[in-house]
Amino acid sequence: MYYDALKTFVTLADVGNFTRTSQALHISQPSVSLHIKNLEKEFHTELFIRSPKSVQITPTGKILYDRAKQIIAMYEQTKEDIATHHQSIQGQLKIGASFSIGEYILPMFLQRLQEDFPALELEVVIGNTEEIIEQVRLFQVDVGLIEGQSNEKELTVQPFMKDELSVICSNDHELAEKEHIAIKDLQQQTWITREDGSGTREFLNHVIRSNGLSVKSLLSISSNQGIKESVMRGMGLSLLSRSVISREKVHGSLAVLEVEDVQFTRTLSYIYSPVMRSKKNVETFIGVVEAFKGNSIADRIATVKES
């Protein structure tokens, strides 16, 4: 952007001297010369007639002078307007999120909000999907993030991201030795999963029903970390979001089973009461979430790490 160069140009035209221009702008004299040279190269014209003690603006320089002052004024007004907009996003925003989203995905949204709207006071409530839906319905939170969908007709539900899940087991489990497994290998297994009301539990129930799987036994734990620890101790299999197991996968502390010809994918959604949509803080949060829309969690987390 040529804002600094244009500002240097206007100042030089006003004071008529390279030394005084550098002093006025608190930059070096070579920087002043470089700014002018860059502009002359950009517009293919000489902007000043130089003499040992002063400079005189050329006819084409006068054309640029009027436009440059307009551009600088517009830039500074735009900067001020944006700053005012950011400052207007303040007060409290209460966000409800299901466990997997709240612990592993929501933080990247919070980081963006904190960077762009530092005056916004954020509060996060984490629960299972059913609990978050109920809190949104009762206006105990302003907006919620859930796994899957909701049948609550009085609430608005919008999908924003695809979530991929993986079957995991301990490294010494008999299935861990296989490069790929078939869906039939999941018959008569012990499963460790989340409690009733959890989106992850509901998805596992769907996988079991739709594939006709028989379950040897079922252990419910209302904590993703508790599930992972139990799996690593060889107590059974689990089906968890890849965002939840990403660190363990990198460190090799558990085995991720590749099931042939099967993908475990679900939709993550944000949910709110229509009367809350006009609340500026809710609108701002939705805007941040929408900026991540359309990608899988793995893609978005990778993008955030790269940036």
PyMOL commands that set and color helices and strands:
alter all, ss='L'
color gray80, all
select helices_A, chain A and resi 3-15+18-25+29-43+59-88+99-104+106-116+129-137+174-177+183-186+199-210+224-232+242-251+274-276+280-291+297-306
alter helices_A, ss='H'
color red, helices_A
select strands_A, chain A and resi 48-50+55-57+91-98+120-127+143-147+156-169+189-193+215-220+238-241+255-257+264-272
alter strands_A, ss='S'
color yellow, strands_A
deselect
rebuild
show_as cartoon
